[in-house]
Amino acid sequence: TKPFLPQELLLRLRAVLRRVYREEAAAARLGDAEIDWGKGTVRRAGAETSLTAKEFALLKKLWDARGSIVTIDALCAALWDGPLVGYENTLMVHIRRLREKVEADPSHPQYLLTVRGLGYRLRREERP
């Protein structure tokens, strides 16, 4: 309720609308993998692989927070309803399968990184 100029009001409204109604790109790149959000597929080295519903939700959650740590609890809450006890091992299996589809070498990941004791982080690519 502070008094401010009409131009400032317009700028604030645009900023809010930009955050709320972000246009999501139809495809995203993660190293040599191309993610097609519309089809739910990953194309790497010429081969296209479909994502399961859980893998898609997991990748989307990590993509939206790329560069930041996403806790195990937040990932479990995004994937399953109800009490979140006992899903940690299942989450690790989903992460492993997602790494097999996205990473060139799933045993030595470059993009989908584990942060010990906290959760996972999707590395943000540096632009040259």
TIMI-2910 file (N, C-alpha, C, CB; in pm, 1 decimal, decimal comma, always signed):
<rs>
+----------+----------+----------+----------+----------+----------+----------+----------+----------+----------+----------+----------+------+
!      n_x !      n_y !      n_z !     ca_x !     ca_y !     ca_z !      c_x !      c_y !      c_z !     cb_x !     cb_y !     cb_z ! resn !
+----------+----------+----------+----------+----------+----------+----------+----------+----------+----------+----------+----------+------+
!    +81,4 !   -119,4 !     +0,0 !     +0,0 !     +0,0 !     +0,0 !    +85,7 !   +125,7 !     +0,0 !    -92,6 !     -0,1 !   +119,3 !  Thr !
!   +211,6 !   +109,4 !    -32,1 !   +298,7 !   +225,9 !    -38,2 !   +266,4 !   +306,0 !   -163,6 !   +447,9 !   +183,9 !    -36,5 !  Lys !
!   +278,0 !   +434,4 !   -156,5 !   +259,4 !   +512,5 !   -279,6 !   +381,2 !   +496,7 !   -370,3 !   +235,6 !   +662,6 !   -246,9 !  Pro !
!   +355,4 !   +470,5 !   -497,9 !   +463,1 !   +462,4 !   -595,1 !   +412,4 !   +505,8 !   -731,0 !   +520,6 !   +320,4 !   -601,7 !  Phe !
!   +501,1 !   +526,7 !   -820,1 !   +467,4 !   +578,5 !   -952,2 !   +397,0 !   +472,7 !  -1036,8 !   +593,4 !   +627,4 !  -1023,5 !  Leu !
!   +310,6 !   +514,7 !  -1127,4 !   +242,9 !   +418,0 !  -1215,8 !   +341,4 !   +334,5 !  -1298,2 !   +147,7 !   +491,5 !  -1310,0 !  Pro !
!   +452,0 !   +394,6 !  -1339,3 !   +552,7 !   +320,4 !  -1416,5 !   +611,3 !   +206,6 !  -1332,3 !   +665,7 !   +415,5 !  -1464,5 !  Gln !
!   +634,6 !   +232,6 !  -1203,9 !   +686,3 !   +128,5 !  -1115,2 !   +583,9 !    +17,2 !  -1097,5 !   +724,3 !   +187,8 !   -978,8 !  Glu !
!   +456,8 !    +52,4 !  -1090,1 !   +350,6 !    -46,2 !  -1080,1 !   +351,2 !   -137,3 !  -1204,1 !   +213,5 !    +23,6 !  -1064,0 !  Leu !
!   +363,6 !    -78,7 !  -1321,9 !   +369,1 !   -158,0 !  -1445,4 !   +490,1 !   -250,5 !  -1447,2 !   +372,6 !    -65,9 !  -1567,6 !  Leu !
!   +603,5 !   -200,1 !  -1404,8 !   +724,2 !   -283,0 !  -1401,5 !   +709,2 !   -399,4 !  -1304,1 !   +845,6 !   -198,3 !  -1363,2 !  Leu !
!   +648,7 !   -373,5 !  -1189,4 !   +627,3 !   -480,0 !  -1091,0 !   +530,0 !   -585,1 !  -1144,1 !   +574,7 !   -421,3 !   -959,0 !  Arg !
!   +422,5 !   -539,8 !  -1207,9 !   +325,7 !   -633,8 !  -1264,7 !   +388,8 !   -719,4 !  -1374,1 !   +204,9 !   -558,3 !  -1320,6 !  Leu !
!   +467,6 !   -659,0 !  -1460,7 !   +536,4 !   -735,9 !  -1565,5 !   +629,2 !   -840,2 !  -1506,9 !   +615,4 !   -642,9 !  -1656,5 !  Arg !
!   +700,2 !   -802,7 !  -1399,2 !   +792,4 !   -897,9 !  -1335,6 !   +715,9 !  -1016,6 !  -1277,1 !   +874,6 !   -827,9 !  -1224,8 !  Ala !
!   +604,5 !   -988,9 !  -1212,1 !   +524,0 !  -1097,0 !  -1154,4 !   +468,4 !  -1186,3 !  -1264,4 !   +409,1 !  -1039,9 !  -1069,1 !  Val !
!   +413,9 !  -1126,2 !  -1368,8 !   +358,3 !  -1204,5 !  -1479,7 !   +465,9 !  -1286,3 !  -1550,6 !   +289,2 !  -1112,3 !  -1579,9 !  Leu !
!   +584,4 !  -1230,4 !  -1562,1 !   +694,5 !  -1303,0 !  -1625,6 !   +731,5 !  -1426,6 !  -1543,4 !   +817,6 !  -1210,9 !  -1642,4 !  Arg !
!   +730,1 !  -1414,3 !  -1410,9 !   +762,7 !  -1529,0 !  -1325,9 !   +653,6 !  -1634,6 !  -1327,6 !   +786,9 !  -1483,2 !  -1183,8 !  Arg !
!   +528,4 !  -1589,9 !  -1326,9 !   +415,9 !  -1683,3 !  -1319,6 !   +391,2 !  -1752,2 !  -1453,0 !   +289,9 !  -1610,7 !  -1275,0 !  Val !
!   +394,3 !  -1677,2 !  -1561,3 !   +361,2 !  -1730,6 !  -1693,1 !   +485,2 !  -1744,6 !  -1780,5 !   +259,0 !  -1641,3 !  -1761,9 !  Tyr !
!   +588,5 !  -1805,3 !  -1724,3 !   +710,0 !  -1828,9 !  -1801,9 !   +678,8 !  -1917,4 !  -1919,4 !   +819,8 !  -1891,7 !  -1715,4 !  Arg !
!   +733,3 !  -1883,9 !  -2033,7 !   +719,6 !  -1971,1 !  -2149,7 !   +826,9 !  -2078,0 !  -2140,0 !   +731,1 !  -1891,1 !  -2283,9 !  Glu !
!   +782,9 !  -2199,7 !  -2139,6 !   +874,7 !  -2313,3 !  -2132,3 !   +913,7 !  -2353,5 !  -2273,8 !   +810,4 !  -2433,4 !  -2055,9 !  Glu !
!  +1039,7 !  -2368,6 !  -2294,0 !  +1087,2 !  -2411,5 !  -2425,6 !  +1038,0 !  -2553,4 !  -2452,6 !  +1242,7 !  -2404,3 !  -2434,2 !  Ala !
!  +1012,0 !  -2582,5 !  -2578,2 !   +964,1 !  -2715,3 !  -2615,0 !  +1073,5 !  -2819,7 !  -2597,5 !   +913,8 !  -2715,7 !  -2759,2 !  Ala !
!  +1198,7 !  -2776,9 !  -2610,0 !  +1311,3 !  -2868,8 !  -2594,3 !  +1419,4 !  -2800,4 !  -2511,7 !  +1367,3 !  -2913,5 !  -2732,9 !  Ala !
!  +1498,0 !  -2880,1 !  -2443,7 !  +1607,4 !  -2828,4 !  -2362,2 !  +1729,8 !  -2914,7 !  -2387,4 !  +1569,9 !  -2826,6 !  -2210,4 !  Ala !
!  +1846,5 !  -2856,9 !  -2370,3 !  +1971,3 !  -2930,0 !  -2389,6 !  +2040,1 !  -2949,9 !  -2255,7 !  +2064,2 !  -2855,8 !  -2487,8 !  Arg !
!  +2092,3 !  -3069,3 !  -2239,9 !  +2169,8 !  -3103,5 !  -2121,7 !  +2291,2 !  -3179,7 !  -2171,9 !  +2085,7 !  -3188,0 !  -2017,2 !  Leu !
!  +2398,8 !  -3107,6 !  -2198,6 !  +2515,6 !  -3169,7 !  -2258,7 !  +2483,6 !  -3212,4 !  -2400,0 !  +2563,1 !  -3289,4 !  -2175,7 !  Gly !
!  +2506,8 !  -3340,0 !  -2430,8 !  +2474,1 !  -3389,8 !  -2565,0 !  +2333,9 !  -3449,9 !  -2571,0 !  +2576,4 !  -3494,1 !  -2608,8 !  Asp !
!  +2259,6 !  -3439,2 !  -2462,8 !  +2122,0 !  -3490,8 !  -2458,9 !  +2023,9 !  -3376,7 !  -2484,9 !  +2091,5 !  -3558,7 !  -2321,8 !  Ala !
!  +1922,5 !  -3405,5 !  -2565,8 !  +1817,4 !  -3308,6 !  -2592,2 !  +1687,1 !  -3362,3 !  -2533,4 !  +1803,1 !  -3280,6 !  -2745,5 !  Glu !
!  +1626,0 !  -3282,5 !  -2446,9 !  +1503,7 !  -3322,2 !  -2378,7 !  +1386,1 !  -3256,7 !  -2449,9 !  +1507,4 !  -3282,7 !  -2227,7 !  Ile !
!  +1291,6 !  -3336,6 !  -2494,4 !  +1170,7 !  -3285,3 !  -2557,8 !  +1059,3 !  -3295,1 !  -2454,8 !  +1135,1 !  -3364,5 !  -2689,7 !  Asp !
!  +1021,1 !  -3180,0 !  -2397,2 !   +920,7 !  -3178,3 !  -2290,5 !   +783,8 !  -3217,5 !  -2342,7 !   +913,9 !  -3040,5 !  -2226,0 !  Trp !
!   +753,9 !  -3181,5 !  -2466,3 !   +622,7 !  -3211,0 !  -2522,2 !   +599,3 !  -3359,1 !  -2544,4 !   +605,2 !  -3138,4 !  -2651,1 !  Gly !
!   +703,1 !  -3431,0 !  -2587,7 !   +690,6 !  -3574,6 !  -2613,7 !   +737,1 !  -3659,9 !  -2497,1 !   +768,8 !  -3611,5 !  -2736,6 !  Lys !
!   +808,2 !  -3601,0 !  -2401,7 !   +858,5 !  -3678,5 !  -2288,1 !   +968,9 !  -3774,1 !  -2328,2 !   +746,0 !  -3755,6 !  -2223,6 !  Gly !
!  +1058,5 !  -3726,1 !  -2415,0 !  +1166,9 !  -3810,7 !  -2463,4 !  +1300,7 !  -3742,3 !  -2443,6 !  +1146,7 !  -3845,4 !  -2610,8 !  Thr !
!  +1405,6 !  -3823,6 !  -2446,7 !  +1543,0 !  -3775,8 !  -2443,3 !  +1613,5 !  -3833,1 !  -2565,3 !  +1615,7 !  -3816,9 !  -2309,9 !  Val !
!  +1678,4 !  -3744,9 !  -2642,6 !  +1754,9 !  -3788,1 !  -2759,7 !  +1902,4 !  -3764,3 !  -2729,5 !  +1710,1 !  -3711,4 !  -2890,2 !  Arg !
!  +1979,2 !  -3873,1 !  -2735,1 !  +2123,8 !  -3864,4 !  -2711,8 !  +2191,9 !  -3959,3 !  -2807,8 !  +2161,1 !  -3898,2 !  -2563,2 !  Arg !
!  +2292,2 !  -3908,7 !  -2876,0 !  +2371,2 !  -3986,8 !  -2971,8 !  +2281,3 !  -4048,2 !  -3079,3 !  +2450,0 !  -4097,7 !  -2898,9 !  Ala !
!  +2180,5 !  -3972,4 !  -3122,9 !  +2092,7 !  -4018,2 !  -3229,4 !  +1982,5 !  -4112,7 !  -3187,5 !  +2172,2 !  -4082,9 !  -3331,4 !  Gly !
!  +1986,5 !  -4159,6 !  -3063,9 !  +1883,3 !  -4253,1 !  -3015,5 !  +1784,0 !  -4177,7 !  -2928,1 !  +1947,3 !  -4371,7 !  -2935,8 !  Ala !
!  +1655,9 !  -4203,5 !  -2951,2 !  +1551,0 !  -4139,3 !  -2872,6 !  +1495,0 !  -4239,7 !  -2772,5 !  +1438,2 !  -4084,1 !  -2964,5 !  Glu !
!  +1487,4 !  -4196,2 !  -2646,2 !  +1439,1 !  -4280,7 !  -2538,2 !  +1323,1 !  -4211,1 !  -2469,1 !  +1552,3 !  -4312,8 !  -2437,3 !  Thr !
!  +1217,6 !  -4285,4 !  -2442,9 !  +1102,5 !  -4229,5 !  -2372,3 !  +1129,2 !  -4227,1 !  -2222,7 !   +975,0 !  -4310,4 !  -2402,7 !  Ser !
!  +1076,6 !  -4125,0 !  -2157,0 !  +1084,9 !  -4114,8 !  -2011,9 !   +956,9 !  -4170,4 !  -1950,7 !  +1108,3 !  -3967,7 !  -1967,6 !  Leu !
!   +971,0 !  -4238,5 !  -1836,9 !   +852,0 !  -4280,3 !  -1763,5 !   +793,1 !  -4156,8 !  -1694,6 !   +885,9 !  -4393,4 !  -1658,9 !  Thr !
!   +674,1 !  -4170,0 !  -1640,4 !   +608,3 !  -4057,1 !  -1574,5 !   +690,3 !  -4008,5 !  -1455,2 !   +466,8 !  -4096,5 !  -1529,1 !  Ala !
!   +744,9 !  -4099,6 !  -1377,7 !   +825,6 !  -4061,3 !  -1261,3 !   +955,3 !  -3995,1 !  -1305,1 !   +855,8 !  -4183,8 !  -1173,6 !  Lys !
!  +1020,1 !  -4049,1 !  -1408,3 !  +1144,2 !  -3989,4 !  -1458,3 !  +1117,8 !  -3849,5 !  -1512,2 !  +1207,0 !  -4077,9 !  -1568,0 !  Glu !
!  +1005,2 !  -3833,0 !  -1582,6 !   +970,4 !  -3702,2 !  -1636,4 !   +948,2 !  -3602,2 !  -1523,6 !   +845,4 !  -3711,9 !  -1724,7 !  Phe !
!   +871,8 !  -3640,2 !  -1421,8 !   +845,3 !  -3550,9 !  -1308,5 !   +973,8 !  -3517,7 !  -1233,6 !   +743,8 !  -3614,5 !  -1212,7 !  Ala !
!  +1059,7 !  -3615,7 !  -1218,6 !  +1187,4 !  -3596,4 !  -1150,2 !  +1276,3 !  -3500,6 !  -1228,8 !  +1258,9 !  -3730,9 !  -1130,2 !  Leu !
!  +1287,8 !  -3522,2 !  -1358,0 !  +1370,6 !  -3436,3 !  -1442,0 !  +1314,5 !  -3294,5 !  -1446,8 !  +1380,9 !  -3493,9 !  -1583,6 !  Leu !
!  +1182,8 !  -3281,3 !  -1453,3 !  +1119,8 !  -3149,2 !  -1457,3 !  +1146,1 !  -3073,3 !  -1327,2 !   +967,9 !  -3162,2 !  -1481,9 !  Lys !
!  +1134,6 !  -3141,8 !  -1214,6 !  +1159,6 !  -3079,1 !  -1083,9 !  +1304,9 !  -3033,0 !  -1074,2 !  +1126,9 !  -3177,6 !   -968,7 !  Lys !
!  +1398,1 !  -3116,5 !  -1118,0 !  +1539,1 !  -3080,2 !  -1113,7 !  +1570,9 !  -2970,3 !  -1214,7 !  +1626,2 !  -3202,9 !  -1140,2 !  Leu !
!  +1505,6 !  -2973,8 !  -1331,5 !  +1529,8 !  -2872,8 !  -1434,4 !  +1483,4 !  -2734,6 !  -1386,5 !  +1457,7 !  -2911,2 !  -1565,5 !  Trp !
!  +1367,7 !  -2730,8 !  -1321,0 !  +1316,0 !  -2603,3 !  -1271,9 !  +1407,1 !  -2541,6 !  -1166,2 !  +1176,4 !  -2622,1 !  -1214,9 !  Asp !
!  +1481,7 !  -2623,2 !  -1094,9 !  +1572,1 !  -2574,4 !   -989,6 !  +1718,3 !  -2595,4 !  -1026,8 !  +1542,1 !  -2644,8 !   -857,1 !  Ala !
!  +1749,5 !  -2605,1 !  -1156,8 !  +1886,5 !  -2637,6 !  -1197,1 !  +1986,4 !  -2537,3 !  -1140,2 !  +1897,6 !  -2641,5 !  -1349,8 !  Arg !
!  +2097,3 !  -2593,3 !  -1096,6 !  +2199,9 !  -2514,3 !  -1031,4 !  +2185,2 !  -2514,8 !   -880,7 !  +2196,5 !  -2373,6 !  -1082,3 !  Gly !
!  +2067,5 !  -2547,9 !   -830,5 !  +2041,8 !  -2549,8 !   -686,0 !  +2020,0 !  -2693,0 !   -639,2 !  +1918,9 !  -2462,1 !   -650,3 !  Ser !
!  +2040,8 !  -2713,8 !   -511,4 !  +2019,4 !  -2845,3 !   -452,4 !  +1870,1 !  -2865,1 !   -429,8 !  +2098,5 !  -2860,7 !   -319,1 !  Ile !
!  +1819,2 !  -2980,5 !   -470,9 !  +1681,4 !  -3019,1 !   -442,5 !  +1689,8 !  -3133,3 !   -342,1 !  +1602,2 !  -3061,4 !   -574,4 !  Val !
!  +1626,5 !  -3116,3 !   -227,9 !  +1638,3 !  -3215,5 !   -121,2 !  +1565,6 !  -3344,4 !   -159,0 !  +1582,4 !  -3159,6 !    +10,7 !  Thr !
!  +1603,6 !  -3450,2 !    -92,6 !  +1540,5 !  -3580,1 !   -114,5 !  +1392,4 !  -3572,0 !    -78,8 !  +1610,7 !  -3690,3 !    -31,4 !  Ile !
!  +1360,4 !  -3501,7 !    +28,9 !  +1220,0 !  -3486,8 !    +69,0 !  +1138,7 !  -3413,4 !    -37,0 !  +1210,7 !  -3412,2 !   +202,1 !  Asp !
!  +1195,9 !  -3309,1 !    -96,7 !  +1123,9 !  -3233,6 !   -199,7 !  +1102,0 !  -3319,4 !   -324,1 !  +1201,1 !  -3105,4 !   -236,5 !  Ala !
!  +1200,8 !  -3400,6 !   -359,9 !  +1185,3 !  -3488,7 !   -475,8 !  +1080,1 !  -3596,5 !   -448,9 !  +1320,0 !  -3554,0 !   -511,8 !  Leu !
!  +1083,9 !  -3654,2 !   -329,7 !   +984,2 !  -3756,2 !   -294,9 !   +844,0 !  -3696,5 !   -292,5 !  +1016,9 !  -3819,4 !   -158,4 !  Cys !
!   +831,0 !  -3573,8 !   -241,9 !   +699,9 !  -3508,7 !   -238,1 !   +649,2 !  -3479,8 !   -379,1 !   +707,0 !  -3378,6 !   -156,7 !  Ala !
!   +741,0 !  -3451,4 !   -472,6 !   +700,6 !  -3424,8 !   -610,8 !   +659,2 !  -3552,8 !   -683,0 !   +814,2 !  -3356,9 !   -687,0 !  Ala !
!   +710,7 !  -3666,9 !   -639,0 !   +683,7 !  -3792,5 !   -708,8 !   +571,8 !  -3874,9 !   -647,4 !   +807,2 !  -3874,4 !   -712,8 !  Leu !
!   +555,5 !  -3868,9 !   -515,2 !   +458,6 !  -3954,7 !   -448,7 !   +370,9 !  -3874,2 !   -354,3 !   +529,4 !  -4066,1 !   -372,6 !  Trp !
!   +249,2 !  -3922,2 !   -334,9 !   +157,1 !  -3862,9 !   -238,4 !   +165,4 !  -3941,2 !   -108,3 !    +11,4 !  -3861,4 !   -293,0 !  Asp !
!   +118,3 !  -3881,5 !     -2,8 !   +112,1 !  -3951,4 !   +124,6 !   +241,8 !  -3941,7 !   +201,3 !    +77,0 !  -4095,5 !   +103,1 !  Gly !
!   +255,0 !  -4026,7 !   +303,7 !   +377,3 !  -4024,5 !   +385,7 !   +499,2 !  -4060,9 !   +301,9 !   +364,5 !  -4121,4 !   +505,1 !  Pro !
!   +607,5 !  -3988,6 !   +324,1 !   +726,3 !  -4003,4 !   +240,5 !   +832,9 !  -4091,4 !   +303,5 !   +784,4 !  -3868,5 !   +210,7 !  Leu !
!   +794,4 !  -4180,0 !   +390,3 !   +889,7 !  -4266,7 !   +458,1 !   +917,4 !  -4388,3 !   +370,1 !   +836,4 !  -4310,0 !   +597,6 !  Val !
!  +1043,5 !  -4417,6 !   +348,5 !  +1081,0 !  -4538,5 !   +276,6 !  +1095,2 !  -4523,5 !   +126,7 !   +982,9 !  -4642,2 !   +303,6 !  Gly !
!  +1087,3 !  -4403,1 !    +74,0 !  +1098,7 !  -4383,7 !    -70,0 !  +1240,9 !  -4349,9 !   -115,4 !  +1005,0 !  -4274,7 !   -113,5 !  Tyr !
!  +1334,6 !  -4336,9 !    -22,9 !  +1469,6 !  -4293,8 !    -59,2 !  +1537,9 !  -4391,2 !   -154,6 !  +1553,9 !  -4277,0 !    +65,5 !  Glu !
!  +1525,8 !  -4520,8 !   -128,5 !  +1588,6 !  -4619,3 !   -216,6 !  +1521,1 !  -4622,8 !   -353,3 !  +1584,1 !  -4758,0 !   -152,8 !  Asn !
!  +1389,6 !  -4609,2 !   -356,0 !  +1317,8 !  -4604,7 !   -483,0 !  +1359,3 !  -4481,5 !   -562,5 !  +1165,4 !  -4604,7 !   -459,4 !  Thr !
!  +1378,0 !  -4369,6 !   -493,6 !  +1424,0 !  -4247,7 !   -559,2 !  +1561,5 !  -4268,1 !   -621,0 !  +1427,5 !  -4131,3 !   -460,0 !  Leu !
!  +1650,0 !  -4337,2 !   -549,8 !  +1783,9 !  -4364,0 !   -604,2 !  +1776,3 !  -4448,2 !   -730,9 !  +1871,1 !  -4434,9 !   -499,7 !  Met !
!  +1683,8 !  -4542,4 !   -737,3 !  +1666,8 !  -4624,5 !   -857,0 !  +1618,6 !  -4537,6 !   -973,2 !  +1567,1 !  -4740,3 !   -830,4 !  Val !
!  +1523,9 !  -4449,0 !   -947,1 !  +1474,7 !  -4359,7 !  -1052,2 !  +1585,8 !  -4266,1 !  -1100,8 !  +1354,6 !  -4277,8 !  -1001,1 !  His !
!  +1667,1 !  -4215,8 !  -1008,0 !  +1780,1 !  -4129,5 !  -1045,2 !  +1877,0 !  -4207,1 !  -1133,6 !  +1853,1 !  -4075,7 !   -918,7 !  Ile !
!  +1906,2 !  -4331,0 !  -1097,2 !  +1999,1 !  -4412,7 !  -1175,3 !  +1945,9 !  -4434,4 !  -1317,4 !  +2022,7 !  -4548,5 !  -1105,8 !  Arg !
!  +1818,1 !  -4467,0 !  -1329,6 !  +1760,2 !  -4489,4 !  -1462,7 !  +1756,8 !  -4361,3 !  -1544,4 !  +1619,2 !  -4546,5 !  -1450,5 !  Arg !
!  +1732,9 !  -4248,9 !  -1477,8 !  +1734,4 !  -4121,0 !  -1547,6 !  +1876,0 !  -4087,3 !  -1593,7 !  +1679,5 !  -4009,4 !  -1457,1 !  Leu !
!  +1974,5 !  -4116,9 !  -1511,2 !  +2113,7 !  -4094,2 !  -1551,1 !  +2151,3 !  -4178,5 !  -1672,7 !  +2208,0 !  -4125,7 !  -1434,8 !  Arg !
!  +2100,3 !  -4301,0 !  -1678,3 !  +2130,3 !  -4386,8 !  -1792,8 !  +2075,4 !  -4328,5 !  -1922,3 !  +2073,3 !  -4526,3 !  -1770,6 !  Glu !
!  +1968,9 !  -4251,1 !  -1912,4 !  +1909,1 !  -4191,9 !  -2031,7 !  +1970,6 !  -4056,8 !  -2067,2 !  +1760,3 !  -4176,2 !  -2011,9 !  Lys !
!  +2021,6 !  -3984,0 !  -1968,3 !  +2068,8 !  -3847,7 !  -1991,2 !  +2220,6 !  -3837,7 !  -1999,6 !  +2018,9 !  -3757,6 !  -1881,9 !  Val !
!  +2290,3 !  -3911,3 !  -1917,4 !  +2435,6 !  -3900,1 !  -1907,5 !  +2506,1 !  -3989,3 !  -2008,6 !  +2481,4 !  -3935,2 !  -1767,0 !  Glu !
!  +2624,3 !  -3945,1 !  -2051,8 !  +2707,2 !  -4027,4 !  -2139,6 !  +2765,4 !  -4144,5 !  -2060,9 !  +2820,5 !  -3943,0 !  -2203,3 !  Ala !
!  +2808,1 !  -4119,0 !  -1937,0 !  +2861,0 !  -4222,8 !  -1849,2 !  +2786,2 !  -4214,3 !  -1715,5 !  +3016,8 !  -4206,9 !  -1828,9 !  Asp !
!  +2680,6 !  -4295,1 !  -1697,6 !  +2598,2 !  -4283,9 !  -1576,2 !  +2675,0 !  -4309,9 !  -1446,9 !  +2483,2 !  -4380,1 !  -1584,7 !  Pro !
!  +2783,5 !  -4385,1 !  -1452,3 !  +2860,5 !  -4413,0 !  -1331,0 !  +2943,6 !  -4292,7 !  -1287,6 !  +2951,3 !  -4533,1 !  -1353,0 !  Ser !
!  +2971,2 !  -4202,9 !  -1380,0 !  +3045,9 !  -4080,2 !  -1351,4 !  +2966,1 !  -3962,3 !  -1408,4 !  +3191,8 !  -4085,8 !  -1412,6 !  His !
!  +2856,9 !  -3925,7 !  -1341,2 !  +2767,0 !  -3823,7 !  -1397,2 !  +2831,5 !  -3686,1 !  -1404,4 !  +2640,5 !  -3815,3 !  -1314,6 !  Pro !
!  +2796,2 !  -3614,4 !  -1509,2 !  +2844,1 !  -3478,1 !  -1528,1 !  +2734,7 !  -3374,7 !  -1500,6 !  +2897,2 !  -3460,8 !  -1669,4 !  Gln !
!  +2609,4 !  -3413,9 !  -1511,2 !  +2498,7 !  -3318,9 !  -1500,9 !  +2406,7 !  -3346,1 !  -1382,7 !  +2418,6 !  -3320,8 !  -1627,5 !  Tyr !
!  +2364,7 !  -3469,3 !  -1363,6 !  +2274,9 !  -3505,6 !  -1254,6 !  +2360,5 !  -3551,6 !  -1137,1 !  +2173,2 !  -3617,2 !  -1298,6 !  Leu !
!  +2389,9 !  -3457,6 !  -1048,3 !  +2489,0 !  -3479,4 !   -942,7 !  +2424,0 !  -3508,1 !   -808,0 !  +2579,8 !  -3358,5 !   -930,8 !  Leu !
!  +2488,2 !  -3594,2 !   -730,8 !  +2445,5 !  -3625,1 !   -594,8 !  +2515,8 !  -3530,2 !   -499,1 !  +2475,7 !  -3773,7 !   -558,4 !  Thr !
!  +2439,2 !  -3471,1 !   -408,4 !  +2495,9 !  -3388,7 !   -302,6 !  +2477,1 !  -3467,9 !   -174,5 !  +2428,0 !  -3245,1 !   -294,6 !  Val !
!  +2585,0 !  -3526,5 !   -125,7 !  +2577,5 !  -3619,4 !    -13,5 !  +2505,7 !  -3560,5 !   +107,1 !  +2715,7 !  -3662,3 !    +26,4 !  Arg !
!  +2408,8 !  -3636,8 !   +155,6 !  +2336,2 !  -3598,5 !   +275,4 !  +2226,3 !  -3495,5 !   +252,9 !  +2431,2 !  -3546,2 !   +374,6 !  Gly !
!  +2218,4 !  -3438,2 !   +132,9 !  +2118,5 !  -3334,0 !   +108,3 !  +2019,1 !  -3371,2 !     -0,4 !  +2186,9 !  -3205,7 !    +71,1 !  Leu !
!  +2068,0 !  -3412,5 !   -115,8 !  +1978,6 !  -3442,8 !   -225,7 !  +2052,2 !  -3449,0 !   -357,9 !  +1868,6 !  -3340,6 !   -232,9 !  Gly !
!  +1994,4 !  -3387,1 !   -459,6 !  +2050,9 !  -3391,8 !   -593,7 !  +2050,1 !  -3252,6 !   -654,2 !  +1972,9 !  -3490,2 !   -682,9 !  Tyr !
!  +2137,2 !  -3233,4 !   -753,3 !  +2148,2 !  -3104,5 !   -820,3 !  +2170,1 !  -3130,1 !   -968,2 !  +2263,8 !  -3018,5 !   -760,3 !  Arg !
!  +2097,5 !  -3058,4 !  -1051,1 !  +2117,0 !  -3063,3 !  -1194,9 !  +2208,9 !  -2948,1 !  -1230,5 !  +1980,8 !  -3055,3 !  -1273,0 !  Leu !
!  +2324,6 !  -2980,7 !  -1283,1 !  +2424,2 !  -2878,0 !  -1311,7 !  +2374,9 !  -2784,6 !  -1420,9 !  +2557,2 !  -2941,7 !  -1352,5 !  Arg !
!  +2392,5 !  -2656,8 !  -1396,5 !  +2358,6 !  -2555,5 !  -1494,8 !  +2478,1 !  -2541,8 !  -1589,1 !  +2322,6 !  -2418,3 !  -1426,4 !  Arg !
!  +2450,5 !  -2547,0 !  -1718,7 !  +2558,8 !  -2536,3 !  -1815,0 !  +2607,2 !  -2391,9 !  -1822,8 !  +2513,7 !  -2586,1 !  -1953,6 !  Glu !
!  +2738,4 !  -2376,5 !  -1827,5 !  +2796,6 !  -2244,7 !  -1842,1 !  +2795,8 !  -2208,9 !  -1989,3 !  +2940,2 !  -2239,2 !  -1783,5 !  Glu !
!  +2751,5 !  -2088,5 !  -2017,7 !  +2749,5 !  -2039,8 !  -2155,7 !  +2882,0 !  -1971,0 !  -2185,5 !  +2629,8 !  -1942,4 !  -2179,5 !  Arg !
!  +2942,6 !  -1999,2 !  -2301,7 !  +3071,5 !  -1934,3 !  -2333,8 !  +3055,1 !  -1786,2 !  -2363,8 !  +3137,2 !  -2003,1 !  -2453,2 !  Pro !
+----------+----------+----------+----------+----------+----------+----------+----------+----------+----------+----------+----------+------+
</rs>
